Structure formats: structure tokens, C-alpha cells
Amino acid sequence: MKKILLVSPFPPSQNPRLVKEFTALKSAGYEVKAIYAERDKWASKQNTDFGPDFILVGGKIGSFLHLFTRLLHKVSKRFLPYAYSYHRTSLLLLAKAKQFEADLYIGHDLTTLPIVVKAAQKNNSRAGFDAEDFHRNEVSDDKNSFFYQAAISLENKYIPMLSHLTTSSPLISSKYNKLYPGCKAQTIYNAFPAMYIAEANLLRQGRPIRLFWFSQTIGRDRGIEIVIEAMSILFNFQITLTLLGMISREDKSYFEGLALSKKINTEQLLFLEPVKPEEIFVIANKHDIGLALEQDIPYNRNICLTNKMFTYLTAGLAIIATKTQAQEKFLSENPEVGLTFAINDQYALVELLNTYLTDIGLLNMHKMNARNLAVTKFNWDIEAKKLLAIIDLYKS
């Protein structure tokens, strides 16, 4: 087996896991290409940085082809099965994938599950799938919703046809293995290359404690309000909060207004625009505590492990995380790198922040432990070996 095609409805600049998988397979000697579609305008320019083996399908944002695919999607959703209509580029990604005579097709995101299976069938080869989320509960827990019904239909039909299934969380692997006992889902953590691991930037007496949170989009009801509330209660301490990601003008005004109403100075709340994935570690390393504020609804958020957790380890930050099932399990298995609190419990968060504020030694110890955990246990150099062990089985 030599040729592998990766398929994603999201671009490499917004899908670090796709890029890590591509790099690992390429470094192992496989001939790898990836086809993808664009998602957000801010990331469009960055997608040209990944070279000719990343092939755009469905046009650049704002182009005629991009507009056409949006119109096509509105029509196809009404008349075509989910396999051909789940995403605006479903039909185009399928057509493109079938053109590549690969030995293995690997899909990222539910959109690509039927695509890689159909392309493999057409070319008499194999299909694999990487479930970074528990897709049936990714958007909604409402069993009558379009997204739930579509996911159930696609998973039930196509997962049994896969040669392998990987996930990003042990709890997601467990759920899929119970639903589809023959799929033998294996966990590949969303860790990052060891080359990005930084020395922990230890807190010195007298410097403010710096909190850090990032996402592709900064929005409401994602736990940020609770942090601002906690900061207002701890007004006697020096605390800053940095939020990195795209934010609308309305939401920025909302958070600034909330902070002002809680008597938080404008200097304490900093907004940063999106950067290239590898630049996040440098920015994060200038902070002290990484915030993993996942909610437990929809259910996928309860059992997923996002790349935030591994970004914070790589950057040498202590972690404060909400008690989702996945995050609580992770921090109980890897203690002394952070603390957890109940979702939406601002007073519990105040207690955790106060613990660090009054014990800088503990904070610095957790920062060093986090960095060491990235070195010894959670980095992509280790996870890539797990991935390659799965793929190499096809050689025999």
C-alpha cells in the first residue's frame, strides 16, 4: 500500500489534526494528498501555505464556484440522500475523491464518511475514518433534528464498511465500540509535535496571573461569562484574560460591556485575532492558566477532548477545566497539572483561582508538570506512532 487520500470539508488552516496526519503519513514514506473545502473567510489566505498536495474543492470563499455550491446545497438537501447532500461540497468532494486511485481513503468530519467509503468501493481499496467528535450528538441532542437523523443514518450505513476508525477521545471510542462492536475504534489524542513544547514560563511574585482561552470563534454561552464573573469577585487580585479567535462586533461589545458592568478594567480583557496554528503555542506560553470551559450539552461536548487541553500542556500552562466527563477523567488520570470545577459554577471557579493566587508555588508546579506531561506522554510524536501502527497493518 502506497497511496493515501485524506478528505475533509474543512481547510488545513482550520483542521490541525488533518495536517498532523498528513505530515505523519508523508514522513513515513506514503504518497499522500488531501482534498478540502474552505470554511471561513479569515482562514482563506492561510490555506495556500500547505503546498500543492492540499487540493481545494468547491472554490475560494466569495468565488462564483463557492456561491454555486451554496445554491446547489440548498437544492440537494431537499432531494438527495444525506451521503450526497450533508455539506455544500459533498458531491464535489465525492467526484474528486473518486478521481484519485488511492490504496486508502481517510475521512475527517461526518461529511466525508460516505465519500471515503464510496471512493474506496469504486477503486477497490480501503476506507478509514477519523471521528474527532461523536457526530450524532455533535450539533444537537434532539433525536428529531436534521443533524441527529443525518448522523444516525450515515454512521449506521457506512461505519461497518470501514477498515479502521480512530477518535480523539477514549469516551468517544467507547461509545462507537458499543454501537458498532466490529469497528474497534482506537484513540489518537489531539496532541501536538514535540518541537512546539516550550519551557514553562513561571509566574513571578508581583506579576498579574494571566488566563488564556482560544477557539476559532469567540462567542456567548461558552463559559467566558463565568470567568468574567469570577474575576469581578476577585477584584483585589491582579488577573487578566486573553481571548483568541474570531469575534463579531456585537459579541465583542457584549463582553466588553459585561466586563465594564463588573468593574473590570479594559486592560484586564484582551482580544486577539486568529493566528496560524503553530503561533498559538508562543502566545499561550506568555500566560499562566489555560481555560478549558467545555459545556456538557450537546452530549458530544461532554465526552470530547478538544485540542485546548493539549495546547495548554504543550505551552506549559496550568489548566482549569470544567467537569465534563472527558475532562474530569483526563485530569483524574493525569493529576497535578490543573484543577476542575462544576460547569457554570462561578463560585467554584473563584475558589480555584484563589487557590492559585494565594499559592504561586502550586501554580508554577502545575505549569512545570504540564510541560513535562507533554514531553513524556502527550505529544504528536507519540500519537503519530499509534496512527502509523494502524496504517502499517494494511501492508501485510
MARPA-353382 format. One record per residue (C-alpha): residue number from 1; residue in three letters; x, y, z. Coordinates in Angstrom, 1 decimal. Layout:
N
{n:NUM res:ALA X:X Y:Y Z:Z};
...
# end
This chain:
396
{n:1 res:MET X:0.0 Y:0.0 Z:0.0};
{n:2 res:LYS X:1.4 Y:3.3 Z:-1.1};
{n:3 res:LYS X:-1.1 Y:6.0 Z:-2.0};
{n:4 res:ILE X:-3.4 Y:7.7 Z:0.6};
{n:5 res:LEU X:-6.0 Y:10.4 Z:0.1};
{n:6 res:LEU X:-7.3 Y:12.4 Z:3.0};
{n:7 res:VAL X:-10.7 Y:14.1 Z:2.7};
{n:8 res:SER X:-12.0 Y:17.0 Z:4.7};
{n:9 res:PRO X:-14.8 Y:19.6 Z:4.3};
{n:10 res:PHE X:-12.6 Y:22.0 Z:6.3};
{n:11 res:PRO X:-9.3 Y:23.6 Z:5.2};
{n:12 res:PRO X:-5.9 Y:22.7 Z:6.7};
{n:13 res:SER X:-5.6 Y:26.1 Z:8.4};
{n:14 res:GLN X:-8.7 Y:25.2 Z:10.4};
{n:15 res:ASN X:-8.0 Y:21.5 Z:10.8};
{n:16 res:PRO X:-4.7 Y:20.9 Z:12.6};
{n:17 res:ARG X:-5.5 Y:17.2 Z:13.0};
{n:18 res:LEU X:-5.7 Y:16.8 Z:9.2};
{n:19 res:VAL X:-2.3 Y:18.5 Z:8.8};
{n:20 res:LYS X:-0.7 Y:16.4 Z:11.6};
{n:21 res:GLU X:-2.0 Y:13.2 Z:10.0};
{n:22 res:PHE X:-0.8 Y:14.3 Z:6.5};
{n:23 res:THR X:2.7 Y:15.0 Z:7.9};
{n:24 res:ALA X:3.0 Y:11.8 Z:9.8};
{n:25 res:LEU X:2.0 Y:9.7 Z:6.8};
{n:26 res:LYS X:4.2 Y:11.7 Z:4.4};
{n:27 res:SER X:7.2 Y:11.3 Z:6.7};
{n:28 res:ALA X:6.6 Y:7.5 Z:6.9};
{n:29 res:GLY X:7.0 Y:7.3 Z:3.1};
{n:30 res:TYR X:3.4 Y:7.2 Z:1.9};
{n:31 res:GLU X:2.3 Y:9.2 Z:-1.1};
{n:32 res:VAL X:-0.3 Y:11.4 Z:0.4};
{n:33 res:LYS X:-2.7 Y:14.0 Z:-0.9};
{n:34 res:ALA X:-5.6 Y:15.9 Z:0.8};
{n:35 res:ILE X:-8.7 Y:17.4 Z:-0.7};
{n:36 res:TYR X:-10.6 Y:20.0 Z:1.3};
{n:37 res:ALA X:-13.2 Y:22.8 Z:1.1};
{n:38 res:GLU X:-13.0 Y:26.3 Z:2.6};
{n:39 res:ARG X:-15.0 Y:27.3 Z:5.7};
{n:40 res:ASP X:-14.3 Y:30.9 Z:7.0};
{n:41 res:LYS X:-13.0 Y:33.9 Z:5.1};
{n:42 res:TRP X:-10.4 Y:34.8 Z:7.7};
{n:43 res:ALA X:-8.6 Y:31.5 Z:7.1};
{n:44 res:SER X:-8.7 Y:31.6 Z:3.3};
{n:45 res:LYS X:-5.3 Y:33.2 Z:2.8};
{n:46 res:GLN X:-3.6 Y:30.8 Z:5.1};
{n:47 res:ASN X:-4.7 Y:27.8 Z:3.1};
{n:48 res:THR X:-2.1 Y:28.5 Z:0.4};
{n:49 res:ASP X:0.7 Y:27.8 Z:2.8};
{n:50 res:PHE X:0.4 Y:24.0 Z:2.8};
{n:51 res:GLY X:1.6 Y:23.2 Z:-0.7};
{n:52 res:PRO X:0.3 Y:21.5 Z:-3.9};
{n:53 res:ASP X:-0.7 Y:18.3 Z:-2.2};
{n:54 res:PHE X:-3.6 Y:20.1 Z:-0.5};
{n:55 res:ILE X:-6.2 Y:20.5 Z:-3.2};
{n:56 res:LEU X:-9.1 Y:22.9 Z:-2.8};
{n:57 res:VAL X:-12.6 Y:21.7 Z:-3.9};
{n:58 res:GLY X:-15.6 Y:24.0 Z:-4.1};
{n:59 res:GLY X:-13.9 Y:27.3 Z:-4.7};
{n:60 res:LYS X:-12.5 Y:30.0 Z:-2.6};
{n:61 res:ILE X:-14.9 Y:32.0 Z:-0.4};
{n:62 res:GLY X:-16.5 Y:34.7 Z:-2.5};
{n:63 res:SER X:-15.8 Y:33.0 Z:-5.8};
{n:64 res:PHE X:-18.5 Y:32.0 Z:-8.3};
{n:65 res:LEU X:-17.9 Y:28.3 Z:-7.6};
{n:66 res:HIS X:-18.3 Y:28.9 Z:-3.9};
{n:67 res:LEU X:-21.6 Y:30.7 Z:-4.4};
{n:68 res:PHE X:-22.7 Y:27.9 Z:-6.8};
{n:69 res:THR X:-22.0 Y:25.2 Z:-4.2};
{n:70 res:ARG X:-24.1 Y:27.0 Z:-1.7};
{n:71 res:LEU X:-27.1 Y:27.2 Z:-4.0};
{n:72 res:LEU X:-26.5 Y:23.6 Z:-5.0};
{n:73 res:HIS X:-26.6 Y:22.6 Z:-1.4};
{n:74 res:LYS X:-30.0 Y:24.3 Z:-0.8};
{n:75 res:VAL X:-31.4 Y:22.2 Z:-3.6};
{n:76 res:SER X:-29.6 Y:18.9 Z:-2.9};
{n:77 res:LYS X:-30.7 Y:18.9 Z:0.8};
{n:78 res:ARG X:-34.3 Y:18.7 Z:-0.4};
{n:79 res:PHE X:-33.9 Y:15.9 Z:-3.0};
{n:80 res:LEU X:-30.8 Y:13.9 Z:-2.4};
{n:81 res:PRO X:-29.8 Y:11.4 Z:0.4};
{n:82 res:TYR X:-27.5 Y:12.6 Z:3.2};
{n:83 res:ALA X:-24.5 Y:11.0 Z:1.6};
{n:84 res:TYR X:-24.7 Y:13.5 Z:-1.3};
{n:85 res:SER X:-26.2 Y:16.5 Z:0.5};
{n:86 res:TYR X:-24.8 Y:16.8 Z:4.0};
{n:87 res:HIS X:-22.4 Y:19.5 Z:3.1};
{n:88 res:ARG X:-22.3 Y:22.1 Z:0.3};
{n:89 res:THR X:-19.3 Y:20.3 Z:-1.3};
{n:90 res:SER X:-20.5 Y:16.7 Z:-0.7};
{n:91 res:LEU X:-21.0 Y:16.0 Z:-4.4};
{n:92 res:LEU X:-17.8 Y:17.7 Z:-5.5};
{n:93 res:LEU X:-15.6 Y:16.0 Z:-2.8};
{n:94 res:LEU X:-17.0 Y:12.7 Z:-3.8};
{n:95 res:ALA X:-16.3 Y:13.3 Z:-7.5};
{n:96 res:LYS X:-12.8 Y:14.4 Z:-6.7};
{n:97 res:ALA X:-12.1 Y:11.6 Z:-4.4};
{n:98 res:LYS X:-13.2 Y:9.0 Z:-7.0};
{n:99 res:GLN X:-10.6 Y:10.5 Z:-9.4};
{n:100 res:PHE X:-7.7 Y:9.5 Z:-7.1};
{n:101 res:GLU X:-6.8 Y:5.9 Z:-7.3};
{n:102 res:ALA X:-5.6 Y:5.6 Z:-3.7};
{n:103 res:ASP X:-5.0 Y:2.5 Z:-1.7};
{n:104 res:LEU X:-6.6 Y:4.1 Z:1.4};
{n:105 res:TYR X:-9.1 Y:6.9 Z:1.8};
{n:106 res:ILE X:-9.3 Y:8.6 Z:5.2};
{n:107 res:GLY X:-12.2 Y:10.9 Z:6.0};
{n:108 res:HIS X:-12.3 Y:13.8 Z:8.5};
{n:109 res:ASP X:-15.7 Y:15.0 Z:9.7};
{n:110 res:LEU X:-19.1 Y:13.3 Z:9.1};
{n:111 res:THR X:-19.4 Y:14.8 Z:5.6};
{n:112 res:THR X:-16.6 Y:12.6 Z:4.4};
{n:113 res:LEU X:-17.7 Y:9.2 Z:5.9};
{n:114 res:PRO X:-19.8 Y:8.2 Z:2.9};
{n:115 res:ILE X:-17.4 Y:9.8 Z:0.5};
{n:116 res:VAL X:-14.3 Y:7.7 Z:1.5};
{n:117 res:VAL X:-16.4 Y:4.5 Z:1.5};
{n:118 res:LYS X:-17.8 Y:5.2 Z:-2.0};
{n:119 res:ALA X:-14.4 Y:6.2 Z:-3.3};
{n:120 res:ALA X:-12.8 Y:3.0 Z:-1.9};
{n:121 res:GLN X:-15.6 Y:0.9 Z:-3.4};
{n:122 res:LYS X:-15.1 Y:2.5 Z:-6.8};
{n:123 res:ASN X:-11.3 Y:1.9 Z:-6.7};
{n:124 res:ASN X:-11.4 Y:-1.5 Z:-4.9};
{n:125 res:SER X:-9.4 Y:-0.2 Z:-1.9};
{n:126 res:ARG X:-9.9 Y:0.6 Z:1.8};
{n:127 res:ALA X:-11.6 Y:3.4 Z:3.7};
{n:128 res:GLY X:-10.8 Y:4.7 Z:7.2};
{n:129 res:PHE X:-12.4 Y:7.5 Z:9.2};
{n:130 res:ASP X:-11.3 Y:9.8 Z:12.0};
{n:131 res:ALA X:-14.1 Y:10.8 Z:14.3};
{n:132 res:GLU X:-12.9 Y:13.8 Z:16.1};
{n:133 res:ASP X:-16.4 Y:14.2 Z:17.5};
{n:134 res:PHE X:-19.3 Y:11.9 Z:18.5};
{n:135 res:HIS X:-21.2 Y:13.0 Z:15.4};
{n:136 res:ARG X:-24.8 Y:12.1 Z:16.2};
{n:137 res:ASN X:-24.7 Y:14.4 Z:19.3};
{n:138 res:GLU X:-22.3 Y:16.9 Z:17.8};
{n:139 res:VAL X:-24.8 Y:19.6 Z:17.0};
{n:140 res:SER X:-27.9 Y:18.6 Z:18.9};
{n:141 res:ASP X:-29.3 Y:16.1 Z:21.4};
{n:142 res:ASP X:-32.7 Y:16.4 Z:19.8};
{n:143 res:LYS X:-33.3 Y:13.0 Z:18.2};
{n:144 res:ASN X:-35.7 Y:14.5 Z:15.7};
{n:145 res:SER X:-33.3 Y:17.2 Z:14.5};
{n:146 res:PHE X:-31.8 Y:17.1 Z:11.0};
{n:147 res:PHE X:-28.3 Y:16.7 Z:12.2};
{n:148 res:TYR X:-29.0 Y:13.8 Z:14.6};
{n:149 res:GLN X:-31.1 Y:12.0 Z:12.0};
{n:150 res:ALA X:-28.5 Y:12.5 Z:9.3};
{n:151 res:ALA X:-25.6 Y:11.3 Z:11.6};
{n:152 res:ILE X:-27.5 Y:8.2 Z:12.6};
{n:153 res:SER X:-28.3 Y:7.3 Z:9.0};
{n:154 res:LEU X:-24.7 Y:7.9 Z:7.8};
{n:155 res:GLU X:-23.0 Y:6.2 Z:10.7};
{n:156 res:ASN X:-25.2 Y:3.1 Z:10.7};
{n:157 res:LYS X:-24.7 Y:2.6 Z:7.0};
{n:158 res:TYR X:-21.1 Y:3.4 Z:6.5};
{n:159 res:ILE X:-19.1 Y:2.8 Z:9.7};
{n:160 res:PRO X:-19.5 Y:-1.0 Z:9.3};
{n:161 res:MET X:-17.8 Y:-0.7 Z:5.9};
{n:162 res:LEU X:-14.6 Y:0.9 Z:7.3};
{n:163 res:SER X:-11.3 Y:-0.7 Z:7.6};
{n:164 res:HIS X:-10.4 Y:1.4 Z:10.6};
{n:165 res:LEU X:-11.9 Y:4.0 Z:12.9};
{n:166 res:THR X:-10.0 Y:6.5 Z:15.0};
{n:167 res:THR X:-11.3 Y:9.1 Z:17.5};
{n:168 res:SER X:-9.8 Y:11.9 Z:19.6};
{n:169 res:SER X:-11.2 Y:10.8 Z:23.0};
{n:170 res:PRO X:-11.4 Y:7.5 Z:24.9};
{n:171 res:LEU X:-15.0 Y:8.1 Z:25.7};
{n:172 res:ILE X:-15.9 Y:8.7 Z:22.1};
{n:173 res:SER X:-14.0 Y:5.5 Z:21.2};
{n:174 res:SER X:-16.0 Y:3.7 Z:23.9};
{n:175 res:LYS X:-19.3 Y:5.0 Z:22.5};
{n:176 res:TYR X:-18.6 Y:3.9 Z:19.0};
{n:177 res:ASN X:-17.3 Y:0.5 Z:20.1};
{n:178 res:LYS X:-20.6 Y:-0.1 Z:21.9};
{n:179 res:LEU X:-22.6 Y:1.0 Z:18.9};
{n:180 res:TYR X:-20.5 Y:-0.9 Z:16.4};
{n:181 res:PRO X:-18.6 Y:-3.7 Z:18.1};
{n:182 res:GLY X:-16.7 Y:-4.7 Z:15.0};
{n:183 res:CYS X:-15.3 Y:-1.2 Z:14.3};
{n:184 res:LYS X:-12.6 Y:-1.4 Z:17.1};
{n:185 res:ALA X:-12.2 Y:2.4 Z:17.4};
{n:186 res:GLN X:-8.8 Y:3.5 Z:18.6};
{n:187 res:THR X:-8.0 Y:6.8 Z:20.3};
{n:188 res:ILE X:-5.4 Y:9.1 Z:18.7};
{n:189 res:TYR X:-5.1 Y:12.1 Z:21.1};
{n:190 res:ASN X:-5.2 Y:15.7 Z:19.7};
{n:191 res:ALA X:-1.7 Y:16.3 Z:20.9};
{n:192 res:PHE X:1.0 Y:18.4 Z:19.1};
{n:193 res:PRO X:4.5 Y:17.9 Z:17.8};
{n:194 res:ALA X:7.2 Y:17.9 Z:20.5};
{n:195 res:MET X:9.0 Y:20.6 Z:18.6};
{n:196 res:TYR X:6.4 Y:23.1 Z:19.9};
{n:197 res:ILE X:6.9 Y:22.2 Z:23.6};
{n:198 res:ALA X:8.1 Y:25.3 Z:25.5};
{n:199 res:GLU X:9.7 Y:25.7 Z:28.9};
{n:200 res:ALA X:7.1 Y:26.7 Z:31.4};
{n:201 res:ASN X:7.0 Y:30.5 Z:31.8};
{n:202 res:LEU X:6.9 Y:30.5 Z:35.6};
{n:203 res:LEU X:5.0 Y:33.2 Z:37.5};
{n:204 res:ARG X:7.0 Y:35.7 Z:39.5};
{n:205 res:GLN X:5.7 Y:37.5 Z:42.6};
{n:206 res:GLY X:4.0 Y:40.8 Z:41.7};
{n:207 res:ARG X:3.1 Y:39.9 Z:38.1};
{n:208 res:PRO X:-0.6 Y:39.5 Z:37.3};
{n:209 res:ILE X:-1.9 Y:36.0 Z:36.7};
{n:210 res:ARG X:-2.8 Y:35.7 Z:33.0};
{n:211 res:LEU X:-5.7 Y:33.5 Z:31.9};
{n:212 res:PHE X:-5.9 Y:32.2 Z:28.3};
{n:213 res:TRP X:-8.7 Y:30.8 Z:26.2};
{n:214 res:PHE X:-8.9 Y:30.3 Z:22.4};
{n:215 res:SER X:-11.1 Y:29.0 Z:19.8};
{n:216 res:GLN X:-11.8 Y:29.6 Z:16.1};
{n:217 res:THR X:-14.8 Y:31.7 Z:17.2};
{n:218 res:ILE X:-15.3 Y:33.7 Z:20.4};
{n:219 res:GLY X:-19.0 Y:33.6 Z:21.4};
{n:220 res:ARG X:-21.5 Y:33.7 Z:24.1};
{n:221 res:ASP X:-22.5 Y:30.8 Z:26.4};
{n:222 res:ARG X:-19.2 Y:29.1 Z:26.1};
{n:223 res:GLY X:-18.1 Y:29.7 Z:29.7};
{n:224 res:ILE X:-16.4 Y:33.1 Z:29.2};
{n:225 res:GLU X:-19.1 Y:34.9 Z:31.1};
{n:226 res:ILE X:-18.4 Y:32.8 Z:34.2};
{n:227 res:VAL X:-14.7 Y:33.7 Z:34.1};
{n:228 res:ILE X:-15.6 Y:37.4 Z:33.9};
{n:229 res:GLU X:-17.9 Y:37.0 Z:36.9};
{n:230 res:ALA X:-15.2 Y:35.2 Z:38.8};
{n:231 res:MET X:-12.6 Y:38.0 Z:38.0};
{n:232 res:SER X:-15.1 Y:40.6 Z:39.3};
{n:233 res:ILE X:-15.4 Y:38.7 Z:42.6};
{n:234 res:LEU X:-11.6 Y:38.6 Z:42.9};
{n:235 res:PHE X:-11.2 Y:42.3 Z:42.2};
{n:236 res:ASN X:-8.5 Y:42.7 Z:44.8};
{n:237 res:PHE X:-6.1 Y:40.5 Z:42.7};
{n:238 res:GLN X:-4.3 Y:41.2 Z:39.5};
{n:239 res:ILE X:-5.9 Y:38.9 Z:36.8};
{n:240 res:THR X:-6.0 Y:39.3 Z:33.1};
{n:241 res:LEU X:-8.0 Y:37.3 Z:30.5};
{n:242 res:THR X:-6.9 Y:36.8 Z:26.9};
{n:243 res:LEU X:-9.4 Y:35.6 Z:24.3};
{n:244 res:LEU X:-8.0 Y:34.5 Z:20.9};
{n:245 res:GLY X:-10.3 Y:33.9 Z:17.9};
{n:246 res:MET X:-12.7 Y:35.5 Z:15.5};
{n:247 res:ILE X:-15.4 Y:37.6 Z:17.2};
{n:248 res:SER X:-18.2 Y:39.6 Z:15.8};
{n:249 res:ARG X:-18.5 Y:43.3 Z:16.6};
{n:250 res:GLU X:-21.7 Y:42.6 Z:18.6};
{n:251 res:ASP X:-20.2 Y:39.9 Z:20.7};
{n:252 res:LYS X:-17.1 Y:42.0 Z:21.4};
{n:253 res:SER X:-19.3 Y:44.8 Z:22.6};
{n:254 res:TYR X:-21.2 Y:42.3 Z:24.7};
{n:255 res:PHE X:-18.2 Y:41.0 Z:26.5};
{n:256 res:GLU X:-16.6 Y:44.5 Z:27.0};
{n:257 res:GLY X:-20.0 Y:45.7 Z:28.3};
{n:258 res:LEU X:-20.2 Y:42.8 Z:30.7};
{n:259 res:ALA X:-16.6 Y:43.4 Z:31.9};
{n:260 res:LEU X:-17.3 Y:47.1 Z:32.4};
{n:261 res:SER X:-20.5 Y:46.3 Z:34.4};
{n:262 res:LYS X:-18.4 Y:44.1 Z:36.7};
{n:263 res:LYS X:-15.9 Y:46.9 Z:37.2};
{n:264 res:ILE X:-13.2 Y:45.0 Z:35.3};
{n:265 res:ASN X:-10.6 Y:47.3 Z:33.6};
{n:266 res:THR X:-10.3 Y:47.3 Z:29.9};
{n:267 res:GLU X:-6.6 Y:46.3 Z:30.4};
{n:268 res:GLN X:-7.7 Y:43.1 Z:32.0};
{n:269 res:LEU X:-9.6 Y:41.8 Z:29.0};
{n:270 res:LEU X:-7.6 Y:41.3 Z:25.8};
{n:271 res:PHE X:-8.9 Y:40.1 Z:22.4};
{n:272 res:LEU X:-6.5 Y:38.6 Z:19.8};
{n:273 res:GLU X:-7.3 Y:37.8 Z:16.2};
{n:274 res:PRO X:-6.8 Y:34.3 Z:14.9};
{n:275 res:VAL X:-3.2 Y:33.3 Z:14.1};
{n:276 res:LYS X:-1.6 Y:30.3 Z:12.4};
{n:277 res:PRO X:-2.0 Y:27.1 Z:14.5};
{n:278 res:GLU X:1.7 Y:26.9 Z:15.3};
{n:279 res:GLU X:1.7 Y:30.5 Z:16.6};
{n:280 res:ILE X:-0.8 Y:29.7 Z:19.3};
{n:281 res:PHE X:1.8 Y:28.0 Z:21.5};
{n:282 res:VAL X:4.0 Y:31.1 Z:21.6};
{n:283 res:ILE X:1.1 Y:33.2 Z:22.6};
{n:284 res:ALA X:-0.2 Y:30.7 Z:25.2};
{n:285 res:ASN X:3.3 Y:30.4 Z:26.7};
{n:286 res:LYS X:3.1 Y:34.0 Z:27.8};
{n:287 res:HIS X:0.2 Y:33.1 Z:30.1};
{n:288 res:ASP X:-0.2 Y:31.1 Z:33.3};
{n:289 res:ILE X:-3.6 Y:29.2 Z:33.2};
{n:290 res:GLY X:-5.3 Y:27.7 Z:30.2};
{n:291 res:LEU X:-9.1 Y:27.6 Z:30.4};
{n:292 res:ALA X:-10.9 Y:24.5 Z:29.1};
{n:293 res:LEU X:-14.5 Y:25.7 Z:29.5};
{n:294 res:GLU X:-16.4 Y:22.9 Z:27.6};
{n:295 res:GLN X:-20.1 Y:22.6 Z:28.3};
{n:296 res:ASP X:-21.9 Y:19.2 Z:28.6};
{n:297 res:ILE X:-24.6 Y:20.0 Z:26.0};
{n:298 res:PRO X:-24.8 Y:18.7 Z:23.4};
{n:299 res:TYR X:-23.6 Y:15.3 Z:24.6};
{n:300 res:ASN X:-20.5 Y:15.4 Z:22.3};
{n:301 res:ARG X:-19.1 Y:18.3 Z:24.3};
{n:302 res:ASN X:-19.3 Y:16.1 Z:27.4};
{n:303 res:ILE X:-17.2 Y:13.3 Z:26.1};
{n:304 res:CYS X:-14.8 Y:15.0 Z:23.6};
{n:305 res:LEU X:-11.2 Y:16.1 Z:24.4};
{n:306 res:THR X:-10.5 Y:19.3 Z:22.4};
{n:307 res:ASN X:-7.1 Y:20.5 Z:21.3};
{n:308 res:LYS X:-7.2 Y:23.1 Z:24.1};
{n:309 res:MET X:-6.1 Y:20.6 Z:26.7};
{n:310 res:PHE X:-3.1 Y:19.5 Z:24.7};
{n:311 res:THR X:-2.3 Y:23.1 Z:23.6};
{n:312 res:TYR X:-2.0 Y:24.1 Z:27.2};
{n:313 res:LEU X:0.2 Y:21.1 Z:28.1};
{n:314 res:THR X:2.5 Y:22.0 Z:25.1};
{n:315 res:ALA X:2.7 Y:25.6 Z:26.2};
{n:316 res:GLY X:3.4 Y:24.8 Z:29.8};
{n:317 res:LEU X:0.2 Y:26.2 Z:31.3};
{n:318 res:ALA X:-1.7 Y:25.0 Z:34.4};
{n:319 res:ILE X:-5.2 Y:24.0 Z:33.4};
{n:320 res:ILE X:-8.6 Y:25.0 Z:34.9};
{n:321 res:ALA X:-11.3 Y:22.8 Z:33.3};
{n:322 res:THR X:-15.0 Y:22.3 Z:33.6};
{n:323 res:LYS X:-16.2 Y:18.9 Z:34.9};
{n:324 res:THR X:-17.3 Y:17.4 Z:31.6};
{n:325 res:GLN X:-16.9 Y:13.6 Z:31.7};
{n:326 res:ALA X:-13.9 Y:13.6 Z:29.4};
{n:327 res:GLN X:-12.0 Y:16.5 Z:31.1};
{n:328 res:GLU X:-12.6 Y:15.2 Z:34.6};
{n:329 res:LYS X:-11.4 Y:11.7 Z:33.5};
{n:330 res:PHE X:-8.3 Y:13.2 Z:31.8};
{n:331 res:LEU X:-7.3 Y:15.3 Z:34.8};
{n:332 res:SER X:-8.0 Y:12.5 Z:37.3};
{n:333 res:GLU X:-5.7 Y:10.2 Z:35.3};
{n:334 res:ASN X:-3.1 Y:13.0 Z:34.9};
{n:335 res:PRO X:-3.2 Y:14.8 Z:38.2};
{n:336 res:GLU X:-1.2 Y:17.8 Z:39.4};
{n:337 res:VAL X:-1.4 Y:19.7 Z:36.1};
{n:338 res:GLY X:-4.7 Y:21.5 Z:36.8};
{n:339 res:LEU X:-8.0 Y:21.8 Z:38.6};
{n:340 res:THR X:-11.6 Y:21.2 Z:37.7};
{n:341 res:PHE X:-14.9 Y:22.9 Z:38.6};
{n:342 res:ALA X:-18.6 Y:22.3 Z:38.0};
{n:343 res:ILE X:-20.0 Y:23.8 Z:34.8};
{n:344 res:ASN X:-21.4 Y:27.4 Z:35.3};
{n:345 res:ASP X:-20.4 Y:27.4 Z:39.0};
{n:346 res:GLN X:-18.7 Y:30.8 Z:39.2};
{n:347 res:TYR X:-18.0 Y:30.4 Z:43.0};
{n:348 res:ALA X:-16.2 Y:27.1 Z:42.5};
{n:349 res:LEU X:-14.1 Y:28.8 Z:39.8};
{n:350 res:VAL X:-13.4 Y:31.6 Z:42.2};
{n:351 res:GLU X:-12.1 Y:29.1 Z:44.7};
{n:352 res:LEU X:-9.8 Y:27.5 Z:42.1};
{n:353 res:LEU X:-8.4 Y:30.9 Z:41.0};
{n:354 res:ASN X:-8.0 Y:31.9 Z:44.6};
{n:355 res:THR X:-6.0 Y:28.6 Z:45.2};
{n:356 res:TYR X:-3.5 Y:29.6 Z:42.6};
{n:357 res:LEU X:-3.5 Y:33.3 Z:43.5};
{n:358 res:THR X:-2.5 Y:32.5 Z:47.1};
{n:359 res:ASP X:-0.1 Y:29.7 Z:46.3};
{n:360 res:ILE X:2.1 Y:30.7 Z:43.4};
{n:361 res:GLY X:4.3 Y:27.7 Z:44.2};
{n:362 res:LEU X:1.4 Y:25.3 Z:43.4};
{n:363 res:LEU X:0.7 Y:27.2 Z:40.2};
{n:364 res:ASN X:4.3 Y:27.0 Z:39.0};
{n:365 res:MET X:4.5 Y:23.3 Z:39.9};
{n:366 res:HIS X:1.4 Y:22.6 Z:37.8};
{n:367 res:LYS X:2.9 Y:24.6 Z:34.9};
{n:368 res:MET X:6.1 Y:22.5 Z:35.0};
{n:369 res:ASN X:4.1 Y:19.3 Z:35.4};
{n:370 res:ALA X:2.0 Y:20.2 Z:32.4};
{n:371 res:ARG X:5.1 Y:20.8 Z:30.3};
{n:372 res:ASN X:6.7 Y:17.5 Z:31.4};
{n:373 res:LEU X:3.5 Y:15.6 Z:30.6};
{n:374 res:ALA X:3.7 Y:17.0 Z:27.1};
{n:375 res:VAL X:7.3 Y:15.8 Z:26.8};
{n:376 res:THR X:6.7 Y:12.3 Z:28.2};
{n:377 res:LYS X:3.1 Y:11.3 Z:27.3};
{n:378 res:PHE X:1.1 Y:13.7 Z:25.2};
{n:379 res:ASN X:2.8 Y:14.8 Z:22.0};
{n:380 res:TRP X:2.2 Y:14.1 Z:18.4};
{n:381 res:ASP X:5.4 Y:12.2 Z:18.0};
{n:382 res:ILE X:3.9 Y:9.6 Z:20.3};
{n:383 res:GLU X:0.4 Y:9.7 Z:18.8};
{n:384 res:ALA X:1.7 Y:9.5 Z:15.2};
{n:385 res:LYS X:3.3 Y:6.1 Z:16.0};
{n:386 res:LYS X:-0.2 Y:4.9 Z:17.0};
{n:387 res:LEU X:-1.6 Y:6.1 Z:13.7};
{n:388 res:LEU X:1.2 Y:4.6 Z:11.7};
{n:389 res:ALA X:0.8 Y:1.2 Z:13.5};
{n:390 res:ILE X:-2.8 Y:1.1 Z:12.3};
{n:391 res:ILE X:-2.0 Y:2.1 Z:8.7};
{n:392 res:ASP X:1.0 Y:-0.2 Z:8.5};
{n:393 res:LEU X:-1.2 Y:-3.2 Z:9.2};
{n:394 res:TYR X:-2.5 Y:-2.8 Z:5.6};
{n:395 res:LYS X:0.9 Y:-3.6 Z:4.3};
{n:396 res:SER X:0.7 Y:-7.2 Z:5.5};
# end
